[in-house]
Amino acid sequence: MAQHILVVDDEPKVLDVIRPFLKQEGFTVSTATDGNMAMEMVNERQPDLILLDWMLPGKSGIDVCRQLRATSNTPIIMVTARTEEADRVLGLEIGADDYIVKPFSLRELVARVRSVLRRTQDASTTQSVYVRGTLKIDESKFKVWKGQQEISLTPAEFQILVTLAAKPGVVYSRLQLLHAVMGDAYMNYERTIDSHISHLRKKLEDNPADPKFIQTVHGMGYRFGDNL
């Protein structure tokens, strides 16, 4: 069954280019032109991935992403004309799994879509369960609990957590984590890992400023605490 992509953009010319290309690549495609319509279509059609434009009339892409993340783990790729690093980091911090900056090639767009979908699928087909201190991580169910409380993570956050938790004490560089999460196509985006780590700490740690689970090894990268 073809995977379903929801493309949210208020520019008809953009939709007219992206829609047929994604269909040509084997995807089922729905479109929305504003934030409220996007929310309705997510609820009605349950897409496998959302391509979400930053600038939308009414409800912005950032607002849509934030609202979706309160109830859904559906992968989101932000599409933006903003080139400032702070803007891209904001998208990641509110729960987007990746971003792509306009103008972009359609081949690059499809590569990013397939990469995000692949890592989501990989997480759902593995069978490992990790218990690390008060955390329980179930890969097959794509679920994380802290004590009795279930924690909602994006696919990127989940894959980073699994990679680190699988080998407590082992230090991973940003590049290694990026490769584990996004593959070779994203080697120029190492600093996005910092945003995902920051978001994970806010969700998992009792005190994000003094993390026990995901620890920084200065000058090297990150590790999962091995004394839990």
Secondary structure, DSSP 8 states (H G I E B T S, - for coil): ---EEEEE-S-HHHHHHHHHHHHHTT-EEEEESSHHHHHHHHHHH--SEEEEES--SSS-HHHHHHHHHTT----EEEEES---HHHHHHHHHTT-SEEEESS--HHHHHHHHHHHHHHHHHHHH---EEEETTEEEETTTTEEEETTEEE---HHHHHHHHHHHTSTT--B-HHHHHHHHH-GGGTT-TTHHHHHHHHHHHHH-SSTTS-SSEEEETTTEEEE-S--
